[in-house]
Amino acid sequence: MKTCIACGMPMQKPADFAGGDMTKDYCIYCARPDGTMQSFAEKRAGMIRFLQETQGMEKAAAAEIAEASMRKLPAWQAQFRKGAAADGDAE
Ligand SMILES: [Zn+2]
């Protein structure tokens, strides 16, 4: 079974994949409307918004958790090596 390289979600059926395309390495939630993968800043902002909305977290706490989860995922390794996450809210 594949897992999304950008958020870690297990992808089991075509509908889980970006554009329903099972050859893709990222899921429907990590794709832009045009089917390309979201950028680091977009995904980070989306995760922070999600945590704030679902957990009622402060933005700073949500950002820490978002970055900690992204740090484990293959899609963002280069970003963390470059130190992009330390730039904060570049979106
Ligand atoms: Zn994903």
PDB file of the backbone (N, CA, C, O) and the ligand in Angstrom, with CONECT records:
HET     ZN  A 101       1
ATOM      1  N   MET A   1       0.839  -1.208   0.000  1.00  0.00           N
ATOM      2  CA  MET A   1       0.000   0.000   0.000  1.00  0.00           C
ATOM      3  C   MET A   1       0.874   1.258   0.000  1.00  0.00           C
ATOM      4  O   MET A   1       1.896   1.329   0.684  1.00  0.00           O
ATOM      5  N   LYS A   2       0.445   2.238  -0.781  1.00  0.00           N
ATOM      6  CA  LYS A   2       1.172   3.505  -0.823  1.00  0.00           C
ATOM      7  C   LYS A   2       0.682   4.437   0.280  1.00  0.00           C
ATOM      8  O   LYS A   2      -0.483   4.391   0.676  1.00  0.00           O
ATOM      9  N   THR A   3       1.583   5.278   0.768  1.00  0.00           N
ATOM     10  CA  THR A   3       1.160   6.370   1.633  1.00  0.00           C
ATOM     11  C   THR A   3       1.587   7.678   0.973  1.00  0.00           C
ATOM     12  O   THR A   3       2.595   7.736   0.269  1.00  0.00           O
ATOM     13  N   CYS A   4       0.818   8.701   1.209  1.00  0.00           N
ATOM     14  CA  CYS A   4       1.089  10.000   0.607  1.00  0.00           C
ATOM     15  C   CYS A   4       2.433  10.534   1.094  1.00  0.00           C
ATOM     16  O   CYS A   4       2.710  10.538   2.294  1.00  0.00           O
ATOM     17  N   ILE A   5       3.269  10.986   0.152  1.00  0.00           N
ATOM     18  CA  ILE A   5       4.594  11.483   0.538  1.00  0.00           C
ATOM     19  C   ILE A   5       4.515  12.841   1.224  1.00  0.00           C
ATOM     20  O   ILE A   5       5.476  13.276   1.858  1.00  0.00           O
ATOM     21  N   ALA A   6       3.385  13.503   1.097  1.00  0.00           N
ATOM     22  CA  ALA A   6       3.275  14.864   1.623  1.00  0.00           C
ATOM     23  C   ALA A   6       2.513  14.967   2.940  1.00  0.00           C
ATOM     24  O   ALA A   6       2.664  15.953   3.662  1.00  0.00           O
ATOM     25  N   CYS A   7       1.684  13.948   3.269  1.00  0.00           N
ATOM     26  CA  CYS A   7       0.949  14.012   4.536  1.00  0.00           C
ATOM     27  C   CYS A   7       0.920  12.670   5.264  1.00  0.00           C
ATOM     28  O   CYS A   7       0.491  12.610   6.416  1.00  0.00           O
ATOM     29  N   GLY A   8       1.366  11.595   4.618  1.00  0.00           N
ATOM     30  CA  GLY A   8       1.436  10.297   5.286  1.00  0.00           C
ATOM     31  C   GLY A   8       0.139   9.515   5.285  1.00  0.00           C
ATOM     32  O   GLY A   8       0.066   8.440   5.881  1.00  0.00           O
ATOM     33  N   MET A   9      -0.885  10.034   4.628  1.00  0.00           N
ATOM     34  CA  MET A   9      -2.159   9.324   4.616  1.00  0.00           C
ATOM     35  C   MET A   9      -2.046   8.042   3.773  1.00  0.00           C
ATOM     36  O   MET A   9      -1.491   8.070   2.675  1.00  0.00           O
ATOM     37  N   PRO A  10      -2.576   6.916   4.290  1.00  0.00           N
ATOM     38  CA  PRO A  10      -2.608   5.700   3.471  1.00  0.00           C
ATOM     39  C   PRO A  10      -3.537   5.912   2.272  1.00  0.00           C
ATOM     40  O   PRO A  10      -4.624   6.475   2.407  1.00  0.00           O
ATOM     41  N   MET A  11      -3.097   5.456   1.106  1.00  0.00           N
ATOM     42  CA  MET A  11      -3.921   5.623  -0.092  1.00  0.00           C
ATOM     43  C   MET A  11      -4.274   4.238  -0.625  1.00  0.00           C
ATOM     44  O   MET A  11      -3.412   3.516  -1.127  1.00  0.00           O
ATOM     45  N   GLN A  12      -5.545   3.879  -0.512  1.00  0.00           N
ATOM     46  CA  GLN A  12      -5.970   2.524  -0.839  1.00  0.00           C
ATOM     47  C   GLN A  12      -6.795   2.435  -2.107  1.00  0.00           C
ATOM     48  O   GLN A  12      -6.699   1.461  -2.854  1.00  0.00           O
ATOM     49  N   LYS A  13      -7.604   3.450  -2.347  1.00  0.00           N
ATOM     50  CA  LYS A  13      -8.479   3.400  -3.519  1.00  0.00           C
ATOM     51  C   LYS A  13      -8.185   4.594  -4.418  1.00  0.00           C
ATOM     52  O   LYS A  13      -7.641   5.598  -3.957  1.00  0.00           O
ATOM     53  N   PRO A  14      -8.543   4.493  -5.708  1.00  0.00           N
ATOM     54  CA  PRO A  14      -8.248   5.584  -6.646  1.00  0.00           C
ATOM     55  C   PRO A  14      -8.683   6.957  -6.126  1.00  0.00           C
ATOM     56  O   PRO A  14      -7.999   7.953  -6.366  1.00  0.00           O
ATOM     57  N   ALA A  15      -9.804   7.017  -5.422  1.00  0.00           N
ATOM     58  CA  ALA A  15     -10.315   8.303  -4.946  1.00  0.00           C
ATOM     59  C   ALA A  15      -9.401   8.950  -3.906  1.00  0.00           C
ATOM     60  O   ALA A  15      -9.514  10.148  -3.645  1.00  0.00           O
ATOM     61  N   ASP A  16      -8.485   8.159  -3.302  1.00  0.00           N
ATOM     62  CA  ASP A  16      -7.549   8.722  -2.325  1.00  0.00           C
ATOM     63  C   ASP A  16      -6.399   9.460  -3.006  1.00  0.00           C
ATOM     64  O   ASP A  16      -5.739  10.301  -2.396  1.00  0.00           O
ATOM     65  N   PHE A  17      -6.167   9.134  -4.287  1.00  0.00           N
ATOM     66  CA  PHE A  17      -5.020   9.691  -5.003  1.00  0.00           C
ATOM     67  C   PHE A  17      -5.369  11.006  -5.676  1.00  0.00           C
ATOM     68  O   PHE A  17      -6.521  11.251  -6.034  1.00  0.00           O
ATOM     69  N   ALA A  18      -4.357  11.847  -5.843  1.00  0.00           N
ATOM     70  CA  ALA A  18      -4.553  13.107  -6.553  1.00  0.00           C
ATOM     71  C   ALA A  18      -5.106  12.814  -7.944  1.00  0.00           C
ATOM     72  O   ALA A  18      -4.509  12.055  -8.707  1.00  0.00           O
ATOM     73  N   GLY A  19      -6.241  13.414  -8.268  1.00  0.00           N
ATOM     74  CA  GLY A  19      -6.845  13.227  -9.574  1.00  0.00           C
ATOM     75  C   GLY A  19      -7.310  11.810  -9.849  1.00  0.00           C
ATOM     76  O   GLY A  19      -7.567  11.458 -11.000  1.00  0.00           O
ATOM     77  N   GLY A  20      -7.424  10.981  -8.798  1.00  0.00           N
ATOM     78  CA  GLY A  20      -7.838   9.601  -8.988  1.00  0.00           C
ATOM     79  C   GLY A  20      -6.779   8.768  -9.713  1.00  0.00           C
ATOM     80  O   GLY A  20      -7.076   7.680 -10.206  1.00  0.00           O
ATOM     81  N   ASP A  21      -5.551   9.274  -9.781  1.00  0.00           N
ATOM     82  CA  ASP A  21      -4.462   8.635 -10.530  1.00  0.00           C
ATOM     83  C   ASP A  21      -3.556   7.859  -9.575  1.00  0.00           C
ATOM     84  O   ASP A  21      -2.780   8.451  -8.825  1.00  0.00           O
ATOM     85  N   MET A  22      -3.659   6.539  -9.609  1.00  0.00           N
ATOM     86  CA  MET A  22      -2.931   5.705  -8.640  1.00  0.00           C
ATOM     87  C   MET A  22      -1.428   5.656  -8.883  1.00  0.00           C
ATOM     88  O   MET A  22      -0.703   5.052  -8.093  1.00  0.00           O
ATOM     89  N   THR A  23      -0.945   6.273  -9.947  1.00  0.00           N
ATOM     90  CA  THR A  23       0.508   6.354 -10.145  1.00  0.00           C
ATOM     91  C   THR A  23       1.101   7.544  -9.384  1.00  0.00           C
ATOM     92  O   THR A  23       2.321   7.653  -9.256  1.00  0.00           O
ATOM     93  N   LYS A  24       0.248   8.426  -8.886  1.00  0.00           N
ATOM     94  CA  LYS A  24       0.714   9.595  -8.139  1.00  0.00           C
ATOM     95  C   LYS A  24       1.205   9.174  -6.738  1.00  0.00           C
ATOM     96  O   LYS A  24       0.743   8.181  -6.173  1.00  0.00           O
ATOM     97  N   ASP A  25       2.142   9.950  -6.204  1.00  0.00           N
ATOM     98  CA  ASP A  25       2.693   9.641  -4.880  1.00  0.00           C
ATOM     99  C   ASP A  25       2.052  10.475  -3.776  1.00  0.00           C
ATOM    100  O   ASP A  25       2.428  10.359  -2.609  1.00  0.00           O
ATOM    101  N   TYR A  26       1.093  11.311  -4.140  1.00  0.00           N
ATOM    102  CA  TYR A  26       0.457  12.157  -3.125  1.00  0.00           C
ATOM    103  C   TYR A  26      -1.052  12.081  -3.254  1.00  0.00           C
ATOM    104  O   TYR A  26      -1.590  11.703  -4.296  1.00  0.00           O
ATOM    105  N   CYS A  27      -1.726  12.452  -2.167  1.00  0.00           N
ATOM    106  CA  CYS A  27      -3.166  12.208  -2.091  1.00  0.00           C
ATOM    107  C   CYS A  27      -3.980  13.399  -2.573  1.00  0.00           C
ATOM    108  O   CYS A  27      -3.448  14.459  -2.901  1.00  0.00           O
ATOM    109  N   ILE A  28      -5.258  13.187  -2.601  1.00  0.00           N
ATOM    110  CA  ILE A  28      -6.223  14.183  -3.047  1.00  0.00           C
ATOM    111  C   ILE A  28      -6.154  15.459  -2.190  1.00  0.00           C
ATOM    112  O   ILE A  28      -6.405  16.560  -2.680  1.00  0.00           O
ATOM    113  N   TYR A  29      -5.811  15.293  -0.909  1.00  0.00           N
ATOM    114  CA  TYR A  29      -5.767  16.444   0.003  1.00  0.00           C
ATOM    115  C   TYR A  29      -4.494  17.262  -0.149  1.00  0.00           C
ATOM    116  O   TYR A  29      -4.409  18.388   0.340  1.00  0.00           O
ATOM    117  N   CYS A  30      -3.504  16.694  -0.830  1.00  0.00           N
ATOM    118  CA  CYS A  30      -2.239  17.405  -1.021  1.00  0.00           C
ATOM    119  C   CYS A  30      -2.109  17.940  -2.440  1.00  0.00           C
ATOM    120  O   CYS A  30      -1.072  18.485  -2.816  1.00  0.00           O
ATOM    121  N   ALA A  31      -3.176  17.778  -3.226  1.00  0.00           N
ATOM    122  CA  ALA A  31      -3.153  18.247  -4.609  1.00  0.00           C
ATOM    123  C   ALA A  31      -3.863  19.591  -4.721  1.00  0.00           C
ATOM    124  O   ALA A  31      -4.826  19.871  -4.007  1.00  0.00           O
ATOM    125  N   ARG A  32      -3.361  20.408  -5.636  1.00  0.00           N
ATOM    126  CA  ARG A  32      -4.055  21.649  -5.984  1.00  0.00           C
ATOM    127  C   ARG A  32      -5.198  21.298  -6.936  1.00  0.00           C
ATOM    128  O   ARG A  32      -5.259  20.183  -7.454  1.00  0.00           O
ATOM    129  N   PRO A  33      -6.098  22.249  -7.164  1.00  0.00           N
ATOM    130  CA  PRO A  33      -7.193  21.977  -8.117  1.00  0.00           C
ATOM    131  C   PRO A  33      -6.687  21.513  -9.491  1.00  0.00           C
ATOM    132  O   PRO A  33      -7.382  20.762 -10.175  1.00  0.00           O
ATOM    133  N   ASP A  34      -5.500  21.944  -9.902  1.00  0.00           N
ATOM    134  CA  ASP A  34      -4.983  21.530 -11.219  1.00  0.00           C
ATOM    135  C   ASP A  34      -4.262  20.184 -11.172  1.00  0.00           C
ATOM    136  O   ASP A  34      -3.753  19.717 -12.191  1.00  0.00           O
ATOM    137  N   GLY A  35      -4.217  19.553  -9.980  1.00  0.00           N
ATOM    138  CA  GLY A  35      -3.643  18.208  -9.871  1.00  0.00           C
ATOM    139  C   GLY A  35      -2.180  18.164  -9.480  1.00  0.00           C
ATOM    140  O   GLY A  35      -1.670  17.082  -9.187  1.00  0.00           O
ATOM    141  N   THR A  36      -1.475  19.298  -9.463  1.00  0.00           N
ATOM    142  CA  THR A  36      -0.080  19.302  -9.024  1.00  0.00           C
ATOM    143  C   THR A  36      -0.030  19.281  -7.496  1.00  0.00           C
ATOM    144  O   THR A  36      -1.020  19.581  -6.828  1.00  0.00           O
ATOM    145  N   MET A  37       1.126  18.924  -6.956  1.00  0.00           N
ATOM    146  CA  MET A  37       1.236  18.831  -5.501  1.00  0.00           C
ATOM    147  C   MET A  37       1.407  20.221  -4.887  1.00  0.00           C
ATOM    148  O   MET A  37       2.082  21.086  -5.445  1.00  0.00           O
ATOM    149  N   GLN A  38       0.790  20.407  -3.746  1.00  0.00           N
ATOM    150  CA  GLN A  38       0.923  21.677  -3.031  1.00  0.00           C
ATOM    151  C   GLN A  38       2.377  21.917  -2.639  1.00  0.00           C
ATOM    152  O   GLN A  38       3.150  20.975  -2.463  1.00  0.00           O
ATOM    153  N   SER A  39       2.735  23.192  -2.506  1.00  0.00           N
ATOM    154  CA  SER A  39       4.085  23.540  -2.066  1.00  0.00           C
ATOM    155  C   SER A  39       4.194  23.349  -0.554  1.00  0.00           C
ATOM    156  O   SER A  39       3.197  23.154   0.141  1.00  0.00           O
ATOM    157  N   PHE A  40       5.421  23.410  -0.073  1.00  0.00           N
ATOM    158  CA  PHE A  40       5.661  23.312   1.367  1.00  0.00           C
ATOM    159  C   PHE A  40       4.840  24.368   2.121  1.00  0.00           C
ATOM    160  O   PHE A  40       4.178  24.057   3.110  1.00  0.00           O
ATOM    161  N   ALA A  41       4.891  25.605   1.649  1.00  0.00           N
ATOM    162  CA  ALA A  41       4.178  26.691   2.336  1.00  0.00           C
ATOM    163  C   ALA A  41       2.665  26.467   2.319  1.00  0.00           C
ATOM    164  O   ALA A  41       1.982  26.742   3.306  1.00  0.00           O
ATOM    165  N   GLU A  42       2.148  25.970   1.198  1.00  0.00           N
ATOM    166  CA  GLU A  42       0.710  25.717   1.104  1.00  0.00           C
ATOM    167  C   GLU A  42       0.277  24.605   2.052  1.00  0.00           C
ATOM    168  O   GLU A  42      -0.729  24.719   2.752  1.00  0.00           O
ATOM    169  N   LYS A  43       1.055  23.533   2.061  1.00  0.00           N
ATOM    170  CA  LYS A  43       0.700  22.390   2.904  1.00  0.00           C
ATOM    171  C   LYS A  43       0.809  22.768   4.383  1.00  0.00           C
ATOM    172  O   LYS A  43      -0.046  22.412   5.194  1.00  0.00           O
ATOM    173  N   ARG A  44       1.870  23.490   4.712  1.00  0.00           N
ATOM    174  CA  ARG A  44       2.083  23.918   6.101  1.00  0.00           C
ATOM    175  C   ARG A  44       0.912  24.814   6.556  1.00  0.00           C
ATOM    176  O   ARG A  44       0.363  24.633   7.643  1.00  0.00           O
ATOM    177  N   ALA A  45       0.549  25.770   5.710  1.00  0.00           N
ATOM    178  CA  ALA A  45      -0.553  26.679   6.050  1.00  0.00           C
ATOM    179  C   ALA A  45      -1.861  25.902   6.201  1.00  0.00           C
ATOM    180  O   ALA A  45      -2.665  26.184   7.089  1.00  0.00           O
ATOM    181  N   GLY A  46      -2.061  24.916   5.316  1.00  0.00           N
ATOM    182  CA  GLY A  46      -3.281  24.118   5.373  1.00  0.00           C
ATOM    183  C   GLY A  46      -3.356  23.303   6.648  1.00  0.00           C
ATOM    184  O   GLY A  46      -4.417  23.193   7.262  1.00  0.00           O
ATOM    185  N   MET A  47      -2.214  22.723   7.053  1.00  0.00           N
ATOM    186  CA  MET A  47      -2.199  21.911   8.277  1.00  0.00           C
ATOM    187  C   MET A  47      -2.432  22.781   9.506  1.00  0.00           C
ATOM    188  O   MET A  47      -3.141  22.385  10.432  1.00  0.00           O
ATOM    189  N   ILE A  48      -1.834  23.963   9.506  1.00  0.00           N
ATOM    190  CA  ILE A  48      -2.021  24.880  10.640  1.00  0.00           C
ATOM    191  C   ILE A  48      -3.493  25.278  10.754  1.00  0.00           C
ATOM    192  O   ILE A  48      -4.067  25.288  11.843  1.00  0.00           O
ATOM    193  N   ARG A  49      -4.092  25.607   9.599  1.00  0.00           N
ATOM    194  CA  ARG A  49      -5.506  25.987   9.594  1.00  0.00           C
ATOM    195  C   ARG A  49      -6.367  24.831  10.104  1.00  0.00           C
ATOM    196  O   ARG A  49      -7.288  25.029  10.897  1.00  0.00           O
ATOM    197  N   PHE A  50      -6.049  23.620   9.633  1.00  0.00           N
ATOM    198  CA  PHE A  50      -6.803  22.432  10.050  1.00  0.00           C
ATOM    199  C   PHE A  50      -6.711  22.231  11.565  1.00  0.00           C
ATOM    200  O   PHE A  50      -7.720  21.974  12.221  1.00  0.00           O
ATOM    201  N   LEU A  51      -5.508  22.348  12.116  1.00  0.00           N
ATOM    202  CA  LEU A  51      -5.323  22.148  13.559  1.00  0.00           C
ATOM    203  C   LEU A  51      -6.037  23.234  14.360  1.00  0.00           C
ATOM    204  O   LEU A  51      -6.621  22.960  15.409  1.00  0.00           O
ATOM    205  N   GLN A  52      -5.986  24.455  13.863  1.00  0.00           N
ATOM    206  CA  GLN A  52      -6.674  25.537  14.562  1.00  0.00           C
ATOM    207  C   GLN A  52      -8.182  25.310  14.558  1.00  0.00           C
ATOM    208  O   GLN A  52      -8.861  25.522  15.563  1.00  0.00           O
ATOM    209  N   GLU A  53      -8.690  24.872  13.402  1.00  0.00           N
ATOM    210  CA  GLU A  53     -10.135  24.692  13.291  1.00  0.00           C
ATOM    211  C   GLU A  53     -10.635  23.470  14.048  1.00  0.00           C
ATOM    212  O   GLU A  53     -11.697  23.512  14.670  1.00  0.00           O
ATOM    213  N   THR A  54      -9.861  22.365  13.996  1.00  0.00           N
ATOM    214  CA  THR A  54     -10.364  21.133  14.598  1.00  0.00           C
ATOM    215  C   THR A  54      -9.959  21.007  16.060  1.00  0.00           C
ATOM    216  O   THR A  54     -10.690  20.408  16.850  1.00  0.00           O
ATOM    217  N   GLN A  55      -8.799  21.564  16.438  1.00  0.00           N
ATOM    218  CA  GLN A  55      -8.312  21.401  17.812  1.00  0.00           C
ATOM    219  C   GLN A  55      -8.406  22.701  18.614  1.00  0.00           C
ATOM    220  O   GLN A  55      -8.152  22.708  19.818  1.00  0.00           O
ATOM    221  N   GLY A  56      -8.767  23.792  17.951  1.00  0.00           N
ATOM    222  CA  GLY A  56      -8.822  25.068  18.633  1.00  0.00           C
ATOM    223  C   GLY A  56      -7.474  25.538  19.156  1.00  0.00           C
ATOM    224  O   GLY A  56      -7.389  26.186  20.199  1.00  0.00           O
ATOM    225  N   MET A  57      -6.410  25.200  18.409  1.00  0.00           N
ATOM    226  CA  MET A  57      -5.054  25.537  18.859  1.00  0.00           C
ATOM    227  C   MET A  57      -4.668  26.966  18.520  1.00  0.00           C
ATOM    228  O   MET A  57      -5.194  27.564  17.581  1.00  0.00           O
ATOM    229  N   GLU A  58      -3.725  27.510  19.312  1.00  0.00           N
ATOM    230  CA  GLU A  58      -3.073  28.763  18.958  1.00  0.00           C
ATOM    231  C   GLU A  58      -2.242  28.513  17.711  1.00  0.00           C
ATOM    232  O   GLU A  58      -1.781  27.396  17.479  1.00  0.00           O
ATOM    233  N   LYS A  59      -2.048  29.566  16.897  1.00  0.00           N
ATOM    234  CA  LYS A  59      -1.313  29.391  15.650  1.00  0.00           C
ATOM    235  C   LYS A  59       0.112  28.874  15.885  1.00  0.00           C
ATOM    236  O   LYS A  59       0.579  28.009  15.145  1.00  0.00           O
ATOM    237  N   ALA A  60       0.798  29.387  16.894  1.00  0.00           N
ATOM    238  CA  ALA A  60       2.187  28.974  17.131  1.00  0.00           C
ATOM    239  C   ALA A  60       2.273  27.491  17.485  1.00  0.00           C
ATOM    240  O   ALA A  60       3.166  26.786  17.015  1.00  0.00           O
ATOM    241  N   ALA A  61       1.344  27.024  18.311  1.00  0.00           N
ATOM    242  CA  ALA A  61       1.324  25.611  18.696  1.00  0.00           C
ATOM    243  C   ALA A  61       0.984  24.742  17.496  1.00  0.00           C
ATOM    244  O   ALA A  61       1.568  23.677  17.299  1.00  0.00           O
ATOM    245  N   ALA A  62       0.032  25.209  16.696  1.00  0.00           N
ATOM    246  CA  ALA A  62      -0.362  24.461  15.505  1.00  0.00           C
ATOM    247  C   ALA A  62       0.810  24.387  14.520  1.00  0.00           C
ATOM    248  O   ALA A  62       1.021  23.352  13.887  1.00  0.00           O
ATOM    249  N   ALA A  63       1.562  25.462  14.391  1.00  0.00           N
ATOM    250  CA  ALA A  63       2.708  25.495  13.471  1.00  0.00           C
ATOM    251  C   ALA A  63       3.773  24.487  13.903  1.00  0.00           C
ATOM    252  O   ALA A  63       4.374  23.812  13.068  1.00  0.00           O
ATOM    253  N   GLU A  64       3.997  24.394  15.208  1.00  0.00           N
ATOM    254  CA  GLU A  64       4.991  23.439  15.715  1.00  0.00           C
ATOM    255  C   GLU A  64       4.607  22.011  15.376  1.00  0.00           C
ATOM    256  O   GLU A  64       5.445  21.216  14.948  1.00  0.00           O
ATOM    257  N   ILE A  65       3.331  21.690  15.570  1.00  0.00           N
ATOM    258  CA  ILE A  65       2.863  20.336  15.290  1.00  0.00           C
ATOM    259  C   ILE A  65       2.891  20.066  13.793  1.00  0.00           C
ATOM    260  O   ILE A  65       3.284  18.981  13.364  1.00  0.00           O
ATOM    261  N   ALA A  66       2.476  21.043  13.000  1.00  0.00           N
ATOM    262  CA  ALA A  66       2.485  20.877  11.542  1.00  0.00           C
ATOM    263  C   ALA A  66       3.908  20.587  11.068  1.00  0.00           C
ATOM    264  O   ALA A  66       4.122  19.679  10.265  1.00  0.00           O
ATOM    265  N   GLU A  67       4.871  21.347  11.557  1.00  0.00           N
ATOM    266  CA  GLU A  67       6.251  21.149  11.118  1.00  0.00           C
ATOM    267  C   GLU A  67       6.821  19.832  11.616  1.00  0.00           C
ATOM    268  O   GLU A  67       7.586  19.179  10.906  1.00  0.00           O
ATOM    269  N   ALA A  68       6.454  19.436  12.828  1.00  0.00           N
ATOM    270  CA  ALA A  68       6.941  18.162  13.353  1.00  0.00           C
ATOM    271  C   ALA A  68       6.418  17.003  12.510  1.00  0.00           C
ATOM    272  O   ALA A  68       7.146  16.041  12.267  1.00  0.00           O
ATOM    273  N   SER A  69       5.151  17.083  12.055  1.00  0.00           N
ATOM    274  CA  SER A  69       4.638  15.997  11.221  1.00  0.00           C
ATOM    275  C   SER A  69       5.267  16.041   9.831  1.00  0.00           C
ATOM    276  O   SER A  69       5.588  14.996   9.264  1.00  0.00           O
ATOM    277  N   MET A  70       5.444  17.231   9.281  1.00  0.00           N
ATOM    278  CA  MET A  70       6.010  17.347   7.934  1.00  0.00           C
ATOM    279  C   MET A  70       7.466  16.884   7.901  1.00  0.00           C
ATOM    280  O   MET A  70       7.936  16.375   6.884  1.00  0.00           O
ATOM    281  N   ARG A  71       8.158  17.057   8.988  1.00  0.00           N
ATOM    282  CA  ARG A  71       9.565  16.663   9.091  1.00  0.00           C
ATOM    283  C   ARG A  71       9.755  15.157   8.854  1.00  0.00           C
ATOM    284  O   ARG A  71      10.826  14.726   8.428  1.00  0.00           O
ATOM    285  N   LYS A  72       8.718  14.364   9.129  1.00  0.00           N
ATOM    286  CA  LYS A  72       8.813  12.910   8.980  1.00  0.00           C
ATOM    287  C   LYS A  72       8.477  12.451   7.565  1.00  0.00           C
ATOM    288  O   LYS A  72       8.651  11.276   7.241  1.00  0.00           O
ATOM    289  N   LEU A  73       8.000  13.360   6.721  1.00  0.00           N
ATOM    290  CA  LEU A  73       7.470  12.942   5.419  1.00  0.00           C
ATOM    291  C   LEU A  73       8.469  13.170   4.286  1.00  0.00           C
ATOM    292  O   LEU A  73       9.159  14.189   4.251  1.00  0.00           O
ATOM    293  N   PRO A  74       8.539  12.202   3.355  1.00  0.00           N
ATOM    294  CA  PRO A  74       9.543  12.269   2.293  1.00  0.00           C
ATOM    295  C   PRO A  74       9.467  13.529   1.433  1.00  0.00           C
ATOM    296  O   PRO A  74      10.496  14.019   0.968  1.00  0.00           O
ATOM    297  N   ALA A  75       8.268  14.055   1.218  1.00  0.00           N
ATOM    298  CA  ALA A  75       8.127  15.188   0.291  1.00  0.00           C
ATOM    299  C   ALA A  75       8.863  16.440   0.758  1.00  0.00           C
ATOM    300  O   ALA A  75       9.215  17.289  -0.063  1.00  0.00           O
ATOM    301  N   TRP A  76       9.102  16.569   2.062  1.00  0.00           N
ATOM    302  CA  TRP A  76       9.591  17.848   2.590  1.00  0.00           C
ATOM    303  C   TRP A  76      11.016  17.801   3.126  1.00  0.00           C
ATOM    304  O   TRP A  76      11.498  18.772   3.709  1.00  0.00           O
ATOM    305  N   GLN A  77      11.685  16.676   2.930  1.00  0.00           N
ATOM    306  CA  GLN A  77      13.035  16.541   3.486  1.00  0.00           C
ATOM    307  C   GLN A  77      13.974  17.655   3.009  1.00  0.00           C
ATOM    308  O   GLN A  77      14.749  18.200   3.794  1.00  0.00           O
ATOM    309  N   ALA A  78      13.895  17.986   1.714  1.00  0.00           N
ATOM    310  CA  ALA A  78      14.778  19.019   1.166  1.00  0.00           C
ATOM    311  C   ALA A  78      14.477  20.378   1.806  1.00  0.00           C
ATOM    312  O   ALA A  78      15.384  21.175   2.045  1.00  0.00           O
ATOM    313  N   GLN A  79      13.193  20.631   2.079  1.00  0.00           N
ATOM    314  CA  GLN A  79      12.804  21.904   2.696  1.00  0.00           C
ATOM    315  C   GLN A  79      13.449  22.056   4.066  1.00  0.00           C
ATOM    316  O   GLN A  79      13.956  23.121   4.417  1.00  0.00           O
ATOM    317  N   PHE A  80      13.421  20.965   4.835  1.00  0.00           N
ATOM    318  CA  PHE A  80      13.971  21.055   6.188  1.00  0.00           C
ATOM    319  C   PHE A  80      15.495  21.146   6.154  1.00  0.00           C
ATOM    320  O   PHE A  80      16.104  21.799   7.001  1.00  0.00           O
ATOM    321  N   ARG A  81      16.111  20.479   5.158  1.00  0.00           N
ATOM    322  CA  ARG A  81      17.568  20.590   5.020  1.00  0.00           C
ATOM    323  C   ARG A  81      17.957  22.023   4.707  1.00  0.00           C
ATOM    324  O   ARG A  81      18.973  22.517   5.194  1.00  0.00           O
ATOM    325  N   LYS A  82      17.133  22.701   3.880  1.00  0.00           N
ATOM    326  CA  LYS A  82      17.414  24.094   3.527  1.00  0.00           C
ATOM    327  C   LYS A  82      17.079  25.047   4.667  1.00  0.00           C
ATOM    328  O   LYS A  82      17.508  26.200   4.679  1.00  0.00           O
ATOM    329  N   GLY A  83      16.301  24.541   5.629  1.00  0.00           N
ATOM    330  CA  GLY A  83      15.900  25.391   6.748  1.00  0.00           C
ATOM    331  C   GLY A  83      14.737  26.305   6.409  1.00  0.00           C
ATOM    332  O   GLY A  83      14.552  27.339   7.052  1.00  0.00           O
ATOM    333  N   ALA A  84      13.946  25.933   5.400  1.00  0.00           N
ATOM    334  CA  ALA A  84      12.830  26.784   4.964  1.00  0.00           C
ATOM    335  C   ALA A  84      11.789  26.958   6.060  1.00  0.00           C
ATOM    336  O   ALA A  84      11.145  28.003   6.156  1.00  0.00           O
ATOM    337  N   ALA A  85      11.626  25.927   6.888  1.00  0.00           N
ATOM    338  CA  ALA A  85      10.601  26.000   7.923  1.00  0.00           C
ATOM    339  C   ALA A  85      10.896  27.113   8.920  1.00  0.00           C
ATOM    340  O   ALA A  85       9.980  27.690   9.506  1.00  0.00           O
ATOM    341  N   ALA A  86      12.163  27.409   9.108  1.00  0.00           N
ATOM    342  CA  ALA A  86      12.544  28.431  10.074  1.00  0.00           C
ATOM    343  C   ALA A  86      12.165  29.831   9.605  1.00  0.00           C
ATOM    344  O   ALA A  86      12.168  30.777  10.393  1.00  0.00           O
ATOM    345  N   ASP A  87      11.839  29.962   8.319  1.00  0.00           N
ATOM    346  CA  ASP A  87      11.466  31.276   7.803  1.00  0.00           C
ATOM    347  C   ASP A  87      10.096  31.720   8.275  1.00  0.00           C
ATOM    348  O   ASP A  87       9.732  32.888   8.139  1.00  0.00           O
ATOM    349  N   GLY A  88       9.334  30.785   8.832  1.00  0.00           N
ATOM    350  CA  GLY A  88       8.028  31.152   9.353  1.00  0.00           C
ATOM    351  C   GLY A  88       7.001  31.325   8.255  1.00  0.00           C
ATOM    352  O   GLY A  88       6.964  30.539   7.309  1.00  0.00           O
ATOM    353  N   ASP A  89       6.172  32.337   8.368  1.00  0.00           N
ATOM    354  CA  ASP A  89       5.015  32.459   7.494  1.00  0.00           C
ATOM    355  C   ASP A  89       5.347  33.170   6.187  1.00  0.00           C
ATOM    356  O   ASP A  89       5.153  34.377   6.048  1.00  0.00           O
ATOM    357  N   ALA A  90       5.842  32.404   5.253  1.00  0.00           N
ATOM    358  CA  ALA A  90       6.216  32.999   3.968  1.00  0.00           C
ATOM    359  C   ALA A  90       5.074  32.926   2.964  1.00  0.00           C
ATOM    360  O   ALA A  90       5.239  33.345   1.818  1.00  0.00           O
ATOM    361  N   GLU A  91       3.954  32.418   3.358  1.00  0.00           N
ATOM    362  CA  GLU A  91       2.896  32.230   2.357  1.00  0.00           C
ATOM    363  C   GLU A  91       2.116  33.497   2.053  1.00  0.00           C
ATOM    364  O   GLU A  91       1.201  33.477   1.231  1.00  0.00           O
TER     365      GLU A  91
HETATM  366 ZN    ZN A 101      -1.461  13.839   1.286  1.00  0.00          ZN2+
END
